[in-house]
Amino acid sequence: SKHLTITNEHVEVSFSPDTGLLKMIRNLDKGISLNVAQNFFWYNASVGNSESSQVSGAYIFRPDSNKPFPVSSSLETYTVQNDLVQEVYQNFSSWCSQVVRLYKGQRFVELEWTVGPIPIEDNWGKEIISRFDTPLKTSGIFYTDSNGREILQRRRDYRPTWKLEQTEPVAGNYYPVNSRIFIKDNNVQLTVLTDRSQGGSSITDGSLELMVHRRLLHDDARGVGEPLFEPGDNNKGLIVRGKHILYLDTPESSADFHRPQAQQEFIAPQIILSATGSKPYREK
Amino acid sequence: KASSFVFREAMGVAQHHDAVTGTEKQHVADDYAKRLTVGWLQCQVLVSNALSSLSGSKQNFVFCNKLNISVCPLTESASTFSVQVYNPLPRRITWNIRLPVNGTAYNVLGPNDKSVPNQVVPVSNFTKMVRENKGYATSELLFQATIPAVGFSTYTVTKEAAGKMIHQRRSKWVQQYNQQMEK
C-alpha cells in the first residue's frame, strides 16, 4: 500500500498504491506533470451480429463491443532500484506482464510488455491493447505517423475527403502506427513510440491505445482462409515481448525528442559478442 | 564466405502486404521466418568478417538473438568476454546494455580501458517463464555503452572472483565499523 515512485534526473513516474497501475508522469526538466492511467485490456472478437455477419479475423478487426475488458484491475508489483536503472515489475495475469523502466539519464519512460500466450479456452478470440488514459482535452484529435515520416492528424469519426457514416466506433477509428502516436492539448503532449508497427487509436478524449497482440478463432472470409490462431510452440499461442516509449513534454518541444529517439529505436545498435577464455555452455 | 543477397531477397519477399501486416497463412508465415533467419545467418558472417578486418584480429563472434528474453549461452557461461556494440546512426549515442549472466559481480572495461559502472540485477520471473528451458541466467549485467557515429565500441567484461568480492565486502564492513567507532 506504500506510494511507489521511480525517478531519475529527468522523469518521475508514480504508481497507484491501491492498484499498482501507472498513475502519473512528471517531466522534471520542464515542471510538467500528467495523470496517466495505463492498463491492458482485451476486446472480445466479433463472430458476427445482426448488423453484419463480418467476424474479426486476420484482415478485419471487429470487436463485439465498444468497451474492452481489463486484463486485471489490480496487480502484483515489485521494484528494482539501483544507480543505473529504476524498474517496477507489474504482473497483470499469467499471460500479461510489464516492466516500467527508467534508465539513468534517460528522458523517457520505457514500458517493456510481455503478452501471451493469449488464452482461448473460453472460445473467445481476444485482441489485446495497452491503453493510456489522461485528462487531456483532445477534442477527438490524435496523431499517428506514416511510415515514420509524415505525422498525420486523425480525427475521431471523421475522414477528410468524404462524409463518414461511422458503423464501427472502435475499428473505424483505428489507424496504422508505424513508429509513433501522440495526443496533445495546448500545453502538454504525450507521445508513445513503438518498436514495431501496431494498430492504434484514441477512442475517447485524452485516451490513447495500441493493439499489442491478437488471437482469433474464426476466418474473416477475406482470402486468408484460416483464423489468426497463432499456434506457436505446442499450439499454445505466441508470446510477444515489445517496448513502448513514453514521453511527456510540451507540444513545441516533443518533436525534438521523438524524431531522433524513434530513429534510434528502429536503427538500433547491434551487440556482437566474443569469448575470451570461455568454458563450454554445457559439459556434454 | 557469405553474401548479403540472401537477406536482401528475404526482405524483398517480406514486402508483400501479407508479410507486412501478418495476414498470411500460417505456413507462409513460417516460410517468411525461415527466409529471414537464413538471410540473417549469412549477414552474421559478413558482420564478423567486417569486425575482424576493422579490429585486426580474427575472433569467433557470437550473435545472441534471444537477448530480449535473457538468453545468451556465451555470457551465461564465460567468466570473461568482449562486447562489441555497433552504432549504425550518424551520431554518437549512449545505449543501455543488458546481458544474461550467472555471476554476482563483474568488472566492465570500456574502449579506453577505464572501468565502466555496472549493476547486476536478477532475471525476472516473467522472463524465466517466457524463456522456459532455453537459458539459465539468474541475473542480468547492466551497463551504459557510448558508441561513436557509424562505428563500434568494445567493452571487456570479467567476472569478479568470489573471494575478491568477499574481501571487498569485508573491507567495506571494516571501514564502516571503524567509522562508527570513531563517531
Chai-1 contact restraints between the chains, C-beta under 6 A:
chainA,res_idxA,chainB,res_idxB,connection_type,confidence,min_distance_angstrom,max_distance_angstrom,comment,restraint_id
A,A58,B,T23,contact,1.0,0.0,6.0,A-B,restraint_1
A,Y59,B,T23,contact,1.0,0.0,6.0,A-B,restraint_2
A,V80,B,V121,contact,1.0,0.0,6.0,A-B,restraint_3
A,N82,B,Q119,contact,1.0,0.0,6.0,A-B,restraint_4
A,L84,B,Q119,contact,1.0,0.0,6.0,A-B,restraint_5
A,L84,B,L142,contact,1.0,0.0,6.0,A-B,restraint_6
A,Y89,B,S124,contact,1.0,0.0,6.0,A-B,restraint_7
A,S97,B,F126,contact,1.0,0.0,6.0,A-B,restraint_8
A,Y103,B,N96,contact,1.0,0.0,6.0,A-B,restraint_9
A,T114,B,F126,contact,1.0,0.0,6.0,A-B,restraint_10
A,T114,B,V130,contact,1.0,0.0,6.0,A-B,restraint_11
A,V224,B,T23,contact,1.0,0.0,6.0,A-B,restraint_12
A,V224,B,K25,contact,1.0,0.0,6.0,A-B,restraint_13
A,E226,B,K25,contact,1.0,0.0,6.0,A-B,restraint_14
A,I239,B,V130,contact,1.0,0.0,6.0,A-B,restraint_15
A,R241,B,N68,contact,1.0,0.0,6.0,A-B,restraint_16
A,I267,B,P88,contact,1.0,0.0,6.0,A-B,restraint_17
A,I267,B,L89,contact,1.0,0.0,6.0,A-B,restraint_18
A,P269,B,V85,contact,1.0,0.0,6.0,A-B,restraint_19
A,P269,B,N87,contact,1.0,0.0,6.0,A-B,restraint_20
A,P269,B,W95,contact,1.0,0.0,6.0,A-B,restraint_21
A,P269,B,I147,contact,1.0,0.0,6.0,A-B,restraint_22
A,Q270,B,Y86,contact,1.0,0.0,6.0,A-B,restraint_23
A,I271,B,V85,contact,1.0,0.0,6.0,A-B,restraint_24
A,I272,B,F61,contact,1.0,0.0,6.0,A-B,restraint_25
A,I272,B,Q84,contact,1.0,0.0,6.0,A-B,restraint_26
A,L273,B,V62,contact,1.0,0.0,6.0,A-B,restraint_27
A,L273,B,L74,contact,1.0,0.0,6.0,A-B,restraint_28
A,L273,B,F81,contact,1.0,0.0,6.0,A-B,restraint_29
A,L273,B,V83,contact,1.0,0.0,6.0,A-B,restraint_30
A,S274,B,Q59,contact,1.0,0.0,6.0,A-B,restraint_31
A,S274,B,F61,contact,1.0,0.0,6.0,A-B,restraint_32
A,S274,B,S82,contact,1.0,0.0,6.0,A-B,restraint_33
A,A275,B,L74,contact,1.0,0.0,6.0,A-B,restraint_34
A,A275,B,A78,contact,1.0,0.0,6.0,A-B,restraint_35
A,A275,B,F81,contact,1.0,0.0,6.0,A-B,restraint_36
A,T276,B,T80,contact,1.0,0.0,6.0,A-B,restraint_37
A,G277,B,T80,contact,1.0,0.0,6.0,A-B,restraint_38
A,S278,B,A78,contact,1.0,0.0,6.0,A-B,restraint_39
A,K279,B,S77,contact,1.0,0.0,6.0,A-B,restraint_40
A,Y281,B,P73,contact,1.0,0.0,6.0,A-B,restraint_41
A,Y281,B,S77,contact,1.0,0.0,6.0,A-B,restraint_42
